[in-house]
Amino acid sequence: MTVRPPRPKGPPLTAMRAFEAAARLGGFVAAAEELNVTAGAVSQHIKALEGWAGVALFHRSAQGVVLTEAGRTLQPSFRSAFDALADATHALRNLSAEVEIHIAALPSVAQLWLPLRLGKIRSHFPQLKFSVTAMEKPPSLRRDLFDMTLFFDTMNANGTCITLAKDEITPVAAPALAASICQAEDLAGATRLQDRTWQQDWPNWCAASGLQIDDPTDGPGYSLYSLAVEEAKSGAGVLMGHLCLIETALDSGALVPLGLTKATTGRALILTLPDIKSRRPVLEDIAGFLAT
């Protein structure tokens, strides 16, 4: 008769993953965003891990959480372990004969900048499949199985990043509305469309152009920049145009610049690739195609 004695059980992988993410990112909320769960779930996972180990890993207070000495001691080992697991997962995925390129992009980029270029890429790489996920914050290319990201960021790009376009802004409007605005001062009385993600667009542009407006952020607000673009095309108001995002509307004449100051936001549209050891070979070709 085969004897199968019980073996000691380790903690759940989900609990260890929650601890590693919270320790690396500095809190339960940030960890929850990365793991696509609630902060409460992260807290419960970490409590389970602490219960299994019999030691506190975080100090909890109204101001947030801080690693205990035990948590600080364990963090490097947990990080190395999950880095190694992520590397192995990427390597396994890259063995597949069927290649699907997963792109993560800011919603405005996914809706306004990428579609035209993605159609050309599909024609150039007919053997590949492409999927696009719109999200507000860049995912971790070390941990997630995305092949590239497209987000606005500052110019401190490292070796895995390619700058695709500077982020320049200037007021734009539908042709009929644009014809009624003869000078910058006319913007004070115009309906100014506001993108809630980039709430500082109008104040920053006013500062750069020297225009004084009592409340430059006053005006209808939109949670998606693409909605504000459509409203501007319909004549609903003046939009602060991110020029690299509204190329199609400008080329078609649906929107026209008001001929006023162009300002830079200090950001750029940046394509980021995983580290070379996690990168599919074809990604350099796709990135070069997007950069032209």
C-alpha positions as YAML, in Angstrom:
chain: A
units: angstrom
residues:
- id: 1
  name: MET
  ca: [0.00, 0.00, 0.00]
- id: 2
  name: THR
  ca: [1.39, 3.37, -1.02]
- id: 3
  name: VAL
  ca: [1.75, 5.81, 1.84]
- id: 4
  name: ARG
  ca: [0.98, 9.41, 1.00]
- id: 5
  name: PRO
  ca: [1.65, 11.43, 4.11]
- id: 6
  name: PRO
  ca: [0.34, 15.01, 4.24]
- id: 7
  name: ARG
  ca: [2.85, 17.66, 3.30]
- id: 8
  name: PRO
  ca: [3.14, 21.18, 4.70]
- id: 9
  name: LYS
  ca: [1.29, 23.66, 2.53]
- id: 10
  name: GLY
  ca: [2.83, 26.91, 1.41]
- id: 11
  name: PRO
  ca: [0.94, 30.20, 1.11]
- id: 12
  name: PRO
  ca: [-1.21, 30.86, -1.98]
- id: 13
  name: LEU
  ca: [0.63, 32.26, -5.00]
- id: 14
  name: THR
  ca: [-1.95, 35.08, -5.20]
- id: 15
  name: ALA
  ca: [-1.07, 36.17, -1.67]
- id: 16
  name: MET
  ca: [2.65, 36.22, -2.44]
- id: 17
  name: ARG
  ca: [2.01, 38.12, -5.67]
- id: 18
  name: ALA
  ca: [-0.05, 40.71, -3.77]
- id: 19
  name: PHE
  ca: [2.74, 41.21, -1.24]
- id: 20
  name: GLU
  ca: [5.40, 41.60, -3.93]
- id: 21
  name: ALA
  ca: [3.34, 44.15, -5.86]
- id: 22
  name: ALA
  ca: [2.42, 46.17, -2.76]
- id: 23
  name: ALA
  ca: [6.02, 46.16, -1.54]
- id: 24
  name: ARG
  ca: [7.40, 47.20, -4.92]
- id: 25
  name: LEU
  ca: [4.76, 49.87, -5.64]
- id: 26
  name: GLY
  ca: [4.49, 51.23, -2.10]
- id: 27
  name: GLY
  ca: [0.85, 50.56, -1.31]
- id: 28
  name: PHE
  ca: [-2.25, 48.42, -1.66]
- id: 29
  name: VAL
  ca: [-4.03, 50.75, -4.09]
- id: 30
  name: ALA
  ca: [-1.17, 50.80, -6.59]
- id: 31
  name: ALA
  ca: [-0.81, 47.02, -6.28]
- id: 32
  name: ALA
  ca: [-4.54, 46.61, -6.89]
- id: 33
  name: GLU
  ca: [-4.33, 48.67, -10.08]
- id: 34
  name: GLU
  ca: [-1.47, 46.55, -11.42]
- id: 35
  name: LEU
  ca: [-3.12, 43.25, -10.47]
- id: 36
  name: ASN
  ca: [-6.57, 44.37, -11.67]
- id: 37
  name: VAL
  ca: [-8.25, 43.66, -8.32]
- id: 38
  name: THR
  ca: [-9.54, 45.83, -5.47]
- id: 39
  name: ALA
  ca: [-7.36, 47.29, -2.74]
- id: 40
  name: GLY
  ca: [-9.48, 45.30, -0.29]
- id: 41
  name: ALA
  ca: [-8.57, 42.09, -2.07]
- id: 42
  name: VAL
  ca: [-4.86, 42.96, -1.88]
- id: 43
  name: SER
  ca: [-5.25, 43.66, 1.84]
- id: 44
  name: GLN
  ca: [-6.96, 40.30, 2.41]
- id: 45
  name: HIS
  ca: [-4.28, 38.43, 0.45]
- id: 46
  name: ILE
  ca: [-1.53, 40.05, 2.49]
- id: 47
  name: LYS
  ca: [-3.35, 39.33, 5.78]
- id: 48
  name: ALA
  ca: [-3.53, 35.67, 4.73]
- id: 49
  name: LEU
  ca: [0.20, 35.68, 3.99]
- id: 50
  name: GLU
  ca: [0.96, 37.32, 7.35]
- id: 51
  name: GLY
  ca: [-1.28, 34.77, 9.07]
- id: 52
  name: TRP
  ca: [0.53, 31.88, 7.40]
- id: 53
  name: ALA
  ca: [3.97, 33.28, 8.31]
- id: 54
  name: GLY
  ca: [2.99, 34.53, 11.75]
- id: 55
  name: VAL
  ca: [4.68, 37.87, 11.15]
- id: 56
  name: ALA
  ca: [3.51, 41.33, 10.12]
- id: 57
  name: LEU
  ca: [4.81, 42.48, 6.74]
- id: 58
  name: PHE
  ca: [3.30, 45.99, 6.71]
- id: 59
  name: HIS
  ca: [2.66, 48.69, 9.28]
- id: 60
  name: ARG
  ca: [-0.86, 50.03, 8.63]
- id: 61
  name: SER
  ca: [-2.03, 53.55, 9.47]
- id: 62
  name: ALA
  ca: [-4.49, 56.17, 8.26]
- id: 63
  name: GLN
  ca: [-1.68, 57.58, 6.09]
- id: 64
  name: GLY
  ca: [-1.12, 54.28, 4.29]
- id: 65
  name: VAL
  ca: [1.13, 51.24, 4.67]
- id: 66
  name: VAL
  ca: [4.87, 50.88, 5.24]
- id: 67
  name: LEU
  ca: [6.94, 47.71, 5.12]
- id: 68
  name: THR
  ca: [8.03, 46.26, 8.45]
- id: 69
  name: GLU
  ca: [11.61, 45.13, 8.93]
- id: 70
  name: ALA
  ca: [10.51, 41.61, 7.98]
- id: 71
  name: GLY
  ca: [8.79, 42.93, 4.87]
- id: 72
  name: ARG
  ca: [11.89, 44.89, 3.83]
- id: 73
  name: THR
  ca: [14.04, 41.80, 4.33]
- id: 74
  name: LEU
  ca: [11.77, 39.63, 2.17]
- id: 75
  name: GLN
  ca: [11.09, 42.13, -0.61]
- id: 76
  name: PRO
  ca: [14.26, 41.55, -2.71]
- id: 77
  name: SER
  ca: [13.76, 37.77, -2.72]
- id: 78
  name: PHE
  ca: [10.11, 38.06, -3.70]
- id: 79
  name: ARG
  ca: [10.89, 40.56, -6.42]
- id: 80
  name: SER
  ca: [13.63, 38.38, -7.89]
- id: 81
  name: ALA
  ca: [11.34, 35.34, -7.79]
- id: 82
  name: PHE
  ca: [8.48, 37.06, -9.63]
- id: 83
  name: ASP
  ca: [10.91, 38.63, -12.11]
- id: 84
  name: ALA
  ca: [12.20, 35.15, -12.89]
- id: 85
  name: LEU
  ca: [8.63, 33.83, -13.22]
- id: 86
  name: ALA
  ca: [7.77, 36.70, -15.58]
- id: 87
  name: ASP
  ca: [10.88, 36.00, -17.69]
- id: 88
  name: ALA
  ca: [9.95, 32.31, -17.93]
- id: 89
  name: THR
  ca: [6.37, 33.19, -18.91]
- id: 90
  name: HIS
  ca: [7.59, 35.52, -21.66]
- id: 91
  name: ALA
  ca: [9.99, 32.87, -22.92]
- id: 92
  name: LEU
  ca: [7.22, 30.26, -23.00]
- id: 93
  name: ARG
  ca: [4.86, 32.62, -24.79]
- id: 94
  name: ASN
  ca: [7.51, 33.50, -27.38]
- id: 95
  name: LEU
  ca: [7.85, 29.81, -28.35]
- id: 96
  name: SER
  ca: [4.37, 29.83, -29.90]
- id: 97
  name: ALA
  ca: [4.31, 29.53, -33.69]
- id: 98
  name: GLU
  ca: [1.25, 31.80, -33.80]
- id: 99
  name: VAL
  ca: [2.28, 35.33, -33.00]
- id: 100
  name: GLU
  ca: [-0.20, 37.87, -31.64]
- id: 101
  name: ILE
  ca: [1.18, 41.31, -30.84]
- id: 102
  name: HIS
  ca: [-0.45, 42.84, -27.76]
- id: 103
  name: ILE
  ca: [-0.38, 46.65, -27.64]
- id: 104
  name: ALA
  ca: [-1.33, 48.76, -24.62]
- id: 105
  name: ALA
  ca: [-2.13, 52.39, -25.37]
- id: 106
  name: LEU
  ca: [-3.64, 55.48, -23.84]
- id: 107
  name: PRO
  ca: [-7.32, 55.64, -24.93]
- id: 108
  name: SER
  ca: [-6.80, 58.79, -27.01]
- id: 109
  name: VAL
  ca: [-3.82, 57.20, -28.77]
- id: 110
  name: ALA
  ca: [-5.72, 53.94, -29.34]
- id: 111
  name: GLN
  ca: [-8.69, 55.82, -30.81]
- id: 112
  name: LEU
  ca: [-7.07, 58.65, -32.75]
- id: 113
  name: TRP
  ca: [-3.43, 57.90, -33.57]
- id: 114
  name: LEU
  ca: [-3.11, 54.14, -33.88]
- id: 115
  name: PRO
  ca: [-5.96, 52.96, -36.19]
- id: 116
  name: LEU
  ca: [-4.60, 54.38, -39.45]
- id: 117
  name: ARG
  ca: [-1.10, 53.12, -38.71]
- id: 118
  name: LEU
  ca: [-2.31, 49.74, -37.49]
- id: 119
  name: GLY
  ca: [-4.08, 49.15, -40.79]
- id: 120
  name: LYS
  ca: [-0.84, 49.75, -42.66]
- id: 121
  name: ILE
  ca: [1.08, 47.50, -40.25]
- id: 122
  name: ARG
  ca: [-1.41, 44.67, -40.76]
- id: 123
  name: SER
  ca: [-0.89, 44.98, -44.51]
- id: 124
  name: HIS
  ca: [2.88, 44.94, -44.06]
- id: 125
  name: PHE
  ca: [2.85, 42.02, -41.58]
- id: 126
  name: PRO
  ca: [-0.06, 39.85, -42.76]
- id: 127
  name: GLN
  ca: [1.24, 36.84, -40.83]
- id: 128
  name: LEU
  ca: [0.73, 38.59, -37.48]
- id: 129
  name: LYS
  ca: [-2.32, 39.17, -35.33]
- id: 130
  name: PHE
  ca: [-2.70, 42.41, -33.37]
- id: 131
  name: SER
  ca: [-4.76, 43.29, -30.33]
- id: 132
  name: VAL
  ca: [-5.06, 46.70, -28.64]
- id: 133
  name: THR
  ca: [-5.96, 47.39, -25.02]
- id: 134
  name: ALA
  ca: [-6.80, 50.97, -24.00]
- id: 135
  name: MET
  ca: [-5.74, 51.94, -20.47]
- id: 136
  name: GLU
  ca: [-5.01, 55.13, -18.57]
- id: 137
  name: LYS
  ca: [-1.64, 54.07, -17.12]
- id: 138
  name: PRO
  ca: [1.20, 52.11, -18.73]
- id: 139
  name: PRO
  ca: [1.38, 48.47, -17.65]
- id: 140
  name: SER
  ca: [4.58, 46.82, -16.51]
- id: 141
  name: LEU
  ca: [6.22, 45.26, -19.56]
- id: 142
  name: ARG
  ca: [8.29, 43.13, -17.18]
- id: 143
  name: ARG
  ca: [5.23, 41.56, -15.54]
- id: 144
  name: ASP
  ca: [2.41, 41.84, -18.10]
- id: 145
  name: LEU
  ca: [2.35, 40.08, -21.46]
- id: 146
  name: PHE
  ca: [2.14, 43.23, -23.56]
- id: 147
  name: ASP
  ca: [4.58, 43.58, -26.44]
- id: 148
  name: MET
  ca: [4.62, 47.37, -26.59]
- id: 149
  name: THR
  ca: [3.02, 50.43, -25.03]
- id: 150
  name: LEU
  ca: [2.06, 53.80, -26.51]
- id: 151
  name: PHE
  ca: [1.74, 56.59, -23.95]
- id: 152
  name: PHE
  ca: [2.61, 60.24, -23.49]
- id: 153
  name: ASP
  ca: [5.61, 60.61, -21.23]
- id: 154
  name: THR
  ca: [8.51, 62.92, -20.55]
- id: 155
  name: MET
  ca: [11.57, 62.90, -22.80]
- id: 156
  name: ASN
  ca: [13.72, 60.78, -20.46]
- id: 157
  name: ALA
  ca: [13.40, 57.75, -22.74]
- id: 158
  name: ASN
  ca: [15.79, 54.89, -22.12]
- id: 159
  name: GLY
  ca: [17.13, 52.30, -24.54]
- id: 160
  name: THR
  ca: [13.80, 50.48, -24.86]
- id: 161
  name: CYS
  ca: [11.86, 53.61, -25.84]
- id: 162
  name: ILE
  ca: [11.28, 55.38, -29.16]
- id: 163
  name: THR
  ca: [9.94, 58.93, -29.36]
- id: 164
  name: LEU
  ca: [7.23, 59.03, -32.02]
- id: 165
  name: ALA
  ca: [6.05, 62.65, -31.81]
- id: 166
  name: LYS
  ca: [6.35, 65.74, -29.64]
- id: 167
  name: ASP
  ca: [3.19, 66.69, -27.80]
- id: 168
  name: GLU
  ca: [2.38, 70.15, -29.19]
- id: 169
  name: ILE
  ca: [-0.92, 71.87, -28.43]
- id: 170
  name: THR
  ca: [-2.81, 74.77, -30.01]
- id: 171
  name: PRO
  ca: [-6.49, 75.80, -30.14]
- id: 172
  name: VAL
  ca: [-8.51, 74.29, -33.00]
- id: 173
  name: ALA
  ca: [-12.15, 74.44, -34.03]
- id: 174
  name: ALA
  ca: [-14.57, 73.55, -36.79]
- id: 175
  name: PRO
  ca: [-14.14, 75.89, -39.79]
- id: 176
  name: ALA
  ca: [-17.31, 77.94, -39.20]
- id: 177
  name: LEU
  ca: [-16.47, 78.57, -35.56]
- id: 178
  name: ALA
  ca: [-12.81, 79.23, -36.36]
- id: 179
  name: ALA
  ca: [-13.84, 81.99, -38.78]
- id: 180
  name: SER
  ca: [-15.52, 83.90, -35.92]
- id: 181
  name: ILE
  ca: [-12.36, 83.94, -33.78]
- id: 182
  name: CYS
  ca: [-10.04, 86.64, -35.06]
- id: 183
  name: GLN
  ca: [-7.60, 86.98, -32.18]
- id: 184
  name: ALA
  ca: [-6.53, 85.20, -29.02]
- id: 185
  name: GLU
  ca: [-8.62, 87.49, -26.82]
- id: 186
  name: ASP
  ca: [-11.76, 86.13, -28.49]
- id: 187
  name: LEU
  ca: [-11.16, 82.83, -26.71]
- id: 188
  name: ALA
  ca: [-12.25, 84.40, -23.42]
- id: 189
  name: GLY
  ca: [-15.84, 84.49, -24.66]
- id: 190
  name: ALA
  ca: [-15.73, 81.21, -26.59]
- id: 191
  name: THR
  ca: [-16.86, 77.80, -25.35]
- id: 192
  name: ARG
  ca: [-13.65, 76.00, -24.42]
- id: 193
  name: LEU
  ca: [-13.91, 72.21, -24.51]
- id: 194
  name: GLN
  ca: [-12.09, 70.52, -21.65]
- id: 195
  name: ASP
  ca: [-10.49, 67.09, -21.52]
- id: 196
  name: ARG
  ca: [-10.64, 65.86, -17.92]
- id: 197
  name: THR
  ca: [-7.44, 63.83, -18.24]
- id: 198
  name: TRP
  ca: [-5.44, 66.83, -19.43]
- id: 199
  name: GLN
  ca: [-7.11, 69.50, -17.30]
- id: 200
  name: GLN
  ca: [-4.05, 71.74, -17.43]
- id: 201
  name: ASP
  ca: [-4.04, 72.05, -21.23]
- id: 202
  name: TRP
  ca: [-5.84, 75.39, -21.34]
- id: 203
  name: PRO
  ca: [-4.04, 76.95, -18.33]
- id: 204
  name: ASN
  ca: [-0.66, 75.82, -19.70]
- id: 205
  name: TRP
  ca: [-1.39, 77.11, -23.17]
- id: 206
  name: CYS
  ca: [-2.64, 80.45, -21.79]
- id: 207
  name: ALA
  ca: [0.57, 80.79, -19.78]
- id: 208
  name: ALA
  ca: [2.70, 80.01, -22.84]
- id: 209
  name: SER
  ca: [0.79, 82.45, -25.06]
- id: 210
  name: GLY
  ca: [0.48, 85.22, -22.47]
- id: 211
  name: LEU
  ca: [-3.33, 85.20, -22.68]
- id: 212
  name: GLN
  ca: [-5.24, 86.21, -19.55]
- id: 213
  name: ILE
  ca: [-8.52, 84.32, -18.99]
- id: 214
  name: ASP
  ca: [-10.29, 84.40, -15.61]
- id: 215
  name: ASP
  ca: [-10.92, 80.65, -15.55]
- id: 216
  name: PRO
  ca: [-9.34, 78.84, -18.51]
- id: 217
  name: THR
  ca: [-10.70, 75.50, -17.26]
- id: 218
  name: ASP
  ca: [-14.32, 76.67, -17.55]
- id: 219
  name: GLY
  ca: [-16.26, 74.77, -20.20]
- id: 220
  name: PRO
  ca: [-17.83, 71.39, -20.99]
- id: 221
  name: GLY
  ca: [-15.70, 68.47, -19.80]
- id: 222
  name: TYR
  ca: [-15.13, 65.07, -21.42]
- id: 223
  name: SER
  ca: [-13.68, 61.90, -19.93]
- id: 224
  name: LEU
  ca: [-12.31, 60.83, -23.32]
- id: 225
  name: TYR
  ca: [-10.29, 63.13, -25.58]
- id: 226
  name: SER
  ca: [-11.85, 61.48, -28.64]
- id: 227
  name: LEU
  ca: [-15.30, 62.66, -27.46]
- id: 228
  name: ALA
  ca: [-14.01, 66.21, -27.17]
- id: 229
  name: VAL
  ca: [-12.60, 65.93, -30.70]
- id: 230
  name: GLU
  ca: [-15.98, 64.85, -32.06]
- id: 231
  name: GLU
  ca: [-17.70, 67.72, -30.24]
- id: 232
  name: ALA
  ca: [-15.20, 70.18, -31.66]
- id: 233
  name: LYS
  ca: [-15.81, 68.84, -35.18]
- id: 234
  name: SER
  ca: [-19.53, 69.45, -34.70]
- id: 235
  name: GLY
  ca: [-18.89, 73.10, -33.79]
- id: 236
  name: ALA
  ca: [-19.61, 72.76, -30.06]
- id: 237
  name: GLY
  ca: [-16.57, 74.79, -29.04]
- id: 238
  name: VAL
  ca: [-12.83, 75.37, -29.25]
- id: 239
  name: LEU
  ca: [-10.62, 72.39, -28.46]
- id: 240
  name: MET
  ca: [-7.05, 72.44, -27.23]
- id: 241
  name: GLY
  ca: [-5.66, 70.30, -30.01]
- id: 242
  name: HIS
  ca: [-2.90, 67.78, -29.40]
- id: 243
  name: LEU
  ca: [-1.56, 68.01, -32.92]
- id: 244
  name: CYS
  ca: [-0.20, 64.48, -33.19]
- id: 245
  name: LEU
  ca: [-3.62, 63.08, -32.23]
- id: 246
  name: ILE
  ca: [-5.82, 65.12, -34.56]
- id: 247
  name: GLU
  ca: [-3.85, 64.71, -37.80]
- id: 248
  name: THR
  ca: [-6.79, 63.05, -39.57]
- id: 249
  name: ALA
  ca: [-9.23, 65.81, -38.56]
- id: 250
  name: LEU
  ca: [-6.77, 68.49, -39.64]
- id: 251
  name: ASP
  ca: [-5.98, 66.79, -42.96]
- id: 252
  name: SER
  ca: [-9.69, 66.43, -43.77]
- id: 253
  name: GLY
  ca: [-10.45, 70.03, -42.79]
- id: 254
  name: ALA
  ca: [-12.95, 68.95, -40.11]
- id: 255
  name: LEU
  ca: [-10.83, 70.96, -37.66]
- id: 256
  name: VAL
  ca: [-8.59, 73.92, -38.37]
- id: 257
  name: PRO
  ca: [-5.96, 75.63, -36.20]
- id: 258
  name: LEU
  ca: [-6.85, 79.15, -35.11]
- id: 259
  name: GLY
  ca: [-3.41, 80.39, -36.11]
- id: 260
  name: LEU
  ca: [-2.38, 81.04, -32.53]
- id: 261
  name: THR
  ca: [0.61, 80.01, -30.42]
- id: 262
  name: LYS
  ca: [1.79, 76.42, -30.43]
- id: 263
  name: ALA
  ca: [2.98, 75.24, -27.03]
- id: 264
  name: THR
  ca: [4.82, 72.10, -25.98]
- id: 265
  name: THR
  ca: [3.66, 70.11, -22.99]
- id: 266
  name: GLY
  ca: [7.12, 68.72, -22.26]
- id: 267
  name: ARG
  ca: [5.84, 65.24, -23.06]
- id: 268
  name: ALA
  ca: [6.09, 63.09, -26.15]
- id: 269
  name: LEU
  ca: [4.26, 60.12, -27.58]
- id: 270
  name: ILE
  ca: [6.61, 57.29, -26.70]
- id: 271
  name: LEU
  ca: [6.64, 53.67, -27.83]
- id: 272
  name: THR
  ca: [8.14, 51.36, -25.21]
- id: 273
  name: LEU
  ca: [9.33, 47.80, -25.83]
- id: 274
  name: PRO
  ca: [10.14, 45.09, -23.28]
- id: 275
  name: ASP
  ca: [13.72, 44.30, -22.34]
- id: 276
  name: ILE
  ca: [15.56, 42.54, -25.13]
- id: 277
  name: LYS
  ca: [15.41, 39.12, -23.43]
- id: 278
  name: SER
  ca: [11.59, 39.29, -23.28]
- id: 279
  name: ARG
  ca: [11.13, 40.84, -26.71]
- id: 280
  name: ARG
  ca: [9.85, 39.09, -29.81]
- id: 281
  name: PRO
  ca: [12.33, 39.63, -32.68]
- id: 282
  name: VAL
  ca: [9.65, 41.11, -34.96]
- id: 283
  name: LEU
  ca: [8.95, 43.98, -32.56]
- id: 284
  name: GLU
  ca: [11.92, 46.05, -33.77]
- id: 285
  name: ASP
  ca: [10.49, 45.94, -37.30]
- id: 286
  name: ILE
  ca: [7.03, 46.98, -36.10]
- id: 287
  name: ALA
  ca: [8.47, 49.76, -33.95]
- id: 288
  name: GLY
  ca: [10.50, 51.06, -36.90]
- id: 289
  name: PHE
  ca: [7.37, 51.03, -39.05]
- id: 290
  name: LEU
  ca: [5.44, 53.05, -36.44]
- id: 291
  name: ALA
  ca: [8.30, 55.54, -36.12]
- id: 292
  name: THR
  ca: [8.28, 56.46, -39.83]
...
